[in-house]
Amino acid sequence: MIELSAGDRGAMLRAAVAAPSMHNTQPWRFRFHGGEVEVYRDRSRELPAEDPDRRMLFLSLGAAIFNLRVEAAARGYGSRVRHLMDQRRPDLVAVVELSAEHSDRLELLAPYVVHRRSNREPFSAERLPGQLRAELGLSARIEGAELQWIDKPGRRWWLRLATNDAAAADDEDEARTAERRLWVGGERDADGVPSSALGPRVAGGNAVVRELGATEADLARPVADFEPEPQLAVLVTRRDGPIEWLRAGQALERVLLEATARGVATSLLNQAIEHEELRTQVTDPLGPWLRPQAVIRFGYGPRVPPTPRRPLADIVVPDDPAAGDGTGGPEQ
C-alpha cells in the first residue's frame, strides 16, 4: 500500500492548484487517503451567473487533476483517474489512484506546471510551426479530445462573431457583471484575477483576448494593438456532460503545458462556449458533430506574472472519517 510523505502531498497539491480556473476562483478541494487522492468541487467558489451549467467548473477540476498526475509522475508514481458522479457524495468528482509504477512520461511536463500562465498581452505575428501544431493535437488526443485549428476564413469569421456576441451579452447581463466584480480587478493575494493580469484593452474592439474588466478603473486600461490574425484552436470532445468535461480539462491542461514547454504563450477565449445559444457557432458546420469545450489562443508573447493561489491549508480535506464528505458546505 502506498503511503505518501508530507513532501509528496505538498508537492502534488502545489501542482494541482497551479491549474487554470475561470476567474481564478480555484473551486477545488482535495483529500489524501492512503494511495488515493479524492478531488472535490468547492461550491462556495462556483459562478452560477457566468457558468450556469458548471462546464468551466469541471474543466478547471480536470486541469487540476492533470497537474496532480504530472507531479505524481515526477515523484515516481503512476496514476489512474476514476471519474465519479455519486449522489451520496455529490461534491466528490474524481479519485486519483496512485501506483508504484508508471510509464506515461508525464514527469517531463512537471517543470512547466508553475510556468504556465494565462497571457492576455499582445502576441507577435510569428506563426507556430506545423509540426508543433501537430504535436499539440496529439497531446489532446492522448487525453481523449481533439484540437481543431481555426484556419478557414469562414470559420474564423463565425467564431469572432460568436465571441463578440458573447461579450456583448455579458456586458448587458447585470448578474454576470456583478459576479465578475467579485473576482476580477484590484489587488488580489489569494484568488481572483488582479488588475495587473488583465493586460491592455484591444484596439478596435475585436475579441482577440477576453475583456474581463468590470470596474471603471479596469475598463480605462491602456489600449494596444494585438495580432490581426490570432492563432486559435478549439478543444472538442465527442460527448458532453460533467465526466466528459473532466476529461476535457485534463486534455486542455496537457495542451497548455506542452505549449509552455515549447515557449508558446496561451490564453483562453471561452465566452461563446459559456452561452448555450452561441456554442454551436464555435464548431465546424461541415465537420463531424463534436462538442466544443475550450477556445485556446496560441502565440509568442512577453512573460507575465503569476496570479495568486490559495494557501494549501484552505484546500485540504483532512484524512479523517469524522471530517464528513468534504463538500465544504451545504448544496446550493
C-alpha positions in Angstrom: 0.0 0.0 0.0 1.3 3.4 -0.9 1.9 5.9 1.9 2.7 9.4 0.7 5.1 11.5 2.6 4.3 15.1 3.6 6.6 16.3 0.9 4.8 14.2 -1.7 1.5 15.6 -0.6 2.6 19.2 -0.5 4.2 19.0 -4.0 1.1 17.4 -5.5 -1.2 20.0 -4.0 1.0 22.9 -5.2 0.9 21.4 -8.7 -2.8 20.8 -8.7 -3.7 24.4 -7.6 -1.5 25.8 -10.3 -4.2 24.8 -12.8 -6.3 27.5 -14.6 -9.8 28.2 -13.4 -12.4 30.6 -14.6 -11.6 34.0 -13.0 -9.0 32.1 -10.9 -11.7 31.0 -8.4 -9.8 27.8 -7.7 -13.0 25.8 -7.0 -11.4 22.6 -5.7 -10.5 20.7 -2.5 -8.5 17.5 -2.0 -8.3 14.7 0.4 -5.5 12.2 0.7 -6.4 8.7 1.7 -3.6 6.2 1.5 -2.6 5.9 -2.1 -5.6 7.8 -3.4 -6.4 11.5 -3.8 -10.0 12.5 -3.7 -11.0 15.6 -5.7 -14.0 17.7 -4.6 -15.7 20.7 -6.1 -16.0 23.7 -3.8 -19.5 25.1 -4.3 -18.7 28.3 -2.5 -16.4 29.2 -5.4 -18.7 28.4 -8.3 -20.1 31.0 -10.7 -23.8 30.5 -11.2 -24.3 33.6 -13.4 -21.4 33.1 -15.7 -21.0 29.3 -15.6 -24.7 28.2 -15.1 -24.2 24.6 -16.3 -20.8 24.3 -14.5 -19.0 23.3 -17.7 -16.0 25.6 -16.8 -16.0 24.4 -13.2 -15.5 20.8 -14.4 -12.8 21.8 -16.9 -11.0 23.5 -14.1 -11.2 20.4 -11.9 -9.9 18.3 -14.8 -7.0 20.6 -15.3 -6.1 20.3 -11.6 -6.4 16.5 -11.8 -3.9 16.5 -14.7 -1.4 18.6 -12.8 -1.7 16.3 -9.9 -1.0 13.4 -12.2 2.1 15.2 -13.6 3.6 15.8 -10.1 2.7 12.2 -9.1 4.8 11.0 -12.1 7.6 13.3 -11.1 7.6 11.6 -7.7 7.7 8.2 -9.2 4.0 7.2 -9.1 1.7 6.1 -11.8 -1.9 7.3 -11.7 -5.4 6.2 -12.8 -8.4 8.5 -12.6 -11.8 7.3 -11.7 -14.4 9.9 -12.6 -17.4 9.9 -10.2 -21.0 11.1 -10.2 -22.2 9.7 -6.8 -25.4 11.1 -5.4 -24.4 10.1 -1.9 -21.3 12.3 -2.2 -22.3 14.9 -4.7 -19.1 17.1 -4.4 -16.7 14.2 -4.9 -15.9 14.3 -8.7 -12.9 12.0 -9.1 -10.4 9.8 -7.3 -6.8 9.6 -8.5 -5.4 6.2 -7.7 -1.6 6.1 -7.4 0.5 3.1 -8.1 4.2 2.3 -7.7 5.0 2.2 -11.4 4.3 4.4 -14.3 5.2 4.6 -18.0 3.4 7.7 -19.4 6.4 10.1 -19.1 4.2 12.8 -17.6 7.1 13.8 -15.4 8.6 15.6 -18.4 5.9 18.3 -18.0 6.5 18.8 -14.3 9.0 21.7 -14.6 6.4 23.7 -16.6 3.4 23.5 -14.3 4.5 26.6 -12.3 5.4 28.5 -15.5 2.1 28.1 -17.3 0.2 31.5 -17.5 -2.9 32.9 -19.0 -1.2 35.5 -21.2 -3.5 38.4 -22.1 -0.8 40.5 -23.7 -0.3 41.1 -27.5 1.5 38.3 -29.3 3.9 38.6 -32.2 2.9 37.7 -35.8 5.2 34.7 -35.7 3.3 31.5 -36.6 3.5 28.2 -34.8 5.3 25.6 -36.9 3.1 22.9 -38.4 5.0 20.2 -36.6 4.3 21.9 -33.2 0.6 22.2 -34.0 0.5 18.5 -34.8 2.3 17.7 -31.5 -0.2 19.8 -29.6 -3.0 18.0 -31.4 -1.5 14.6 -30.3 -1.4 15.8 -26.7 -5.2 16.5 -26.8 -5.9 13.1 -28.4 -3.9 11.3 -25.7 -6.5 12.6 -23.2 -9.5 11.8 -25.4 -10.1 15.1 -27.0 -9.3 16.8 -30.3 -7.7 20.2 -31.2 -9.2 21.8 -34.2 -7.2 24.7 -35.6 -9.3 27.7 -36.9 -7.7 28.2 -40.3 -10.6 28.7 -42.6 -11.6 32.3 -43.1 -15.3 31.5 -42.9 -15.0 29.6 -39.6 -12.7 32.3 -38.2 -15.4 34.8 -39.0 -18.1 32.8 -37.3 -16.0 32.3 -34.2 -15.2 36.0 -34.0 -18.9 36.9 -34.4 -19.9 34.5 -31.7 -17.2 35.8 -29.4 -18.2 39.4 -29.9 -21.9 38.5 -29.4 -21.0 36.7 -26.1 -19.0 39.7 -24.9 -22.0 42.0 -25.6 -24.3 39.6 -23.8 -22.0 39.5 -20.8 -21.9 43.3 -20.6 -25.7 43.5 -20.7 -26.2 40.9 -18.0 -26.1 42.6 -14.6 -25.8 39.3 -12.7 -22.7 38.3 -14.8 -21.2 41.7 -14.3 -21.8 41.8 -10.6 -20.4 38.3 -10.2 -17.3 39.2 -12.2 -16.6 42.2 -10.0 -16.3 39.8 -7.0 -13.4 38.0 -8.7 -11.7 40.4 -11.1 -9.8 43.6 -10.6 -7.9 45.4 -7.9 -5.3 43.8 -5.7 -5.6 40.0 -5.1 -3.5 38.0 -2.7 -5.1 34.5 -2.8 -7.5 34.2 -5.7 -9.2 36.0 -8.4 -7.7 38.0 -11.3 -5.8 41.1 -10.2 -5.8 44.2 -12.4 -2.1 43.6 -13.2 -3.0 40.4 -15.0 -5.7 41.8 -17.3 -3.3 43.1 -20.0 -4.2 46.1 -22.2 -7.5 46.6 -23.9 -7.8 45.6 -27.6 -7.6 48.4 -30.2 -10.7 48.3 -32.4 -12.7 46.1 -30.0 -12.2 42.8 -31.7 -12.2 39.9 -29.3 -8.6 38.7 -29.6 -8.4 38.3 -25.8 -11.2 38.2 -23.3 -12.1 41.6 -21.8 -12.6 40.9 -18.1 -12.6 44.5 -16.8 -15.6 45.0 -14.6 -14.7 48.3 -12.8 -14.3 51.8 -14.2 -10.5 51.7 -13.4 -10.0 48.4 -15.3 -12.1 49.5 -18.2 -9.8 52.5 -18.6 -6.7 50.4 -19.1 -4.4 51.5 -22.0 -5.2 50.2 -25.5 -2.7 48.2 -27.5 -2.6 46.6 -31.0 -2.9 42.8 -30.9 -2.0 40.3 -33.6 -4.5 40.8 -36.5 -4.8 37.0 -37.2 -4.8 35.3 -33.8 -3.8 31.6 -33.8 -6.8 29.9 -32.3 -7.8 26.3 -31.8 -11.0 24.7 -30.4 -10.7 21.8 -28.0 -13.6 19.4 -28.8 -15.0 16.1 -27.5 -17.4 13.6 -28.9 -19.7 13.7 -25.9 -20.9 16.2 -23.4 -21.6 16.2 -19.6 -19.7 16.5 -16.4 -17.5 13.4 -16.8 -16.6 14.4 -20.3 -15.8 17.9 -19.1 -13.4 16.5 -16.5 -11.6 14.6 -19.3 -11.6 17.7 -21.5 -10.0 19.7 -18.6 -7.2 17.1 -18.5 -6.7 17.4 -22.2 -6.7 21.2 -22.0 -4.0 21.3 -19.3 -1.9 18.8 -21.2 -2.0 21.0 -24.3 -1.3 24.2 -22.2 1.7 22.5 -20.5 3.1 21.1 -23.8 2.8 24.6 -25.3 4.5 26.2 -22.3 7.4 23.6 -22.6 7.9 24.8 -26.1 8.0 28.5 -25.3 4.4 29.2 -26.6 2.1 31.6 -24.7 -1.6 30.8 -24.3 -4.8 32.3 -23.1 -8.5 31.1 -23.3 -11.3 32.7 -25.2 -14.3 30.8 -23.9 -17.1 33.3 -23.6 -19.0 31.9 -26.6 -18.9 28.4 -25.2 -20.4 29.7 -22.0 -23.5 30.8 -23.8 -25.6 27.8 -25.0 -27.2 29.7 -27.8 -23.8 30.6 -29.3 -21.9 27.4 -28.6 -22.9 25.8 -31.9 -21.2 28.6 -33.8 -17.9 27.5 -32.4 -18.0 24.1 -34.1 -17.2 23.4 -37.7 -20.6 23.2 -39.5 -19.1 20.9 -42.2 -17.3 18.7 -39.9 -18.4 15.8 -37.5 -20.7 16.7 -34.7 -18.4 17.5 -31.8 -18.8 19.4 -28.6 -16.6 22.5 -28.1 -15.1 22.7 -24.6 -12.5 25.5 -24.9 -11.1 28.0 -27.3 -7.3 28.5 -27.0 -5.2 31.3 -28.3 -1.6 30.5 -29.1 1.4 32.6 -29.9 4.6 34.2 -28.8 4.4 37.0 -26.3 6.1 38.5 -23.3 6.4 36.8 -19.9 3.6 37.7 -17.5 3.5 37.3 -13.7 1.5 34.5 -12.0 -1.9 35.1 -10.5 -2.2 34.3 -6.7 -3.1 31.0 -5.2 -4.9 30.0 -2.0 -3.0 28.6 0.9 -2.8 24.8 0.8 -4.4 24.6 4.2 -7.6 26.0 2.7 -8.0 23.3 0.0 -7.2 20.2 2.0 -9.9 18.0 3.4 -8.5 16.1 6.5 -7.9 12.4 6.0 -10.3 11.7 8.8 -13.7 9.9 8.6 -15.0 12.4 11.2 -14.4 15.2 8.7 -17.5 14.3 6.7 -17.8 14.0 3.0 -15.6 17.0 2.1 -18.3 19.0 0.5 -17.2 22.3 2.2 -20.8 23.3 3.0 -24.4 22.5 2.1 -25.5 22.2 -1.5 -26.6 25.4 -3.2 
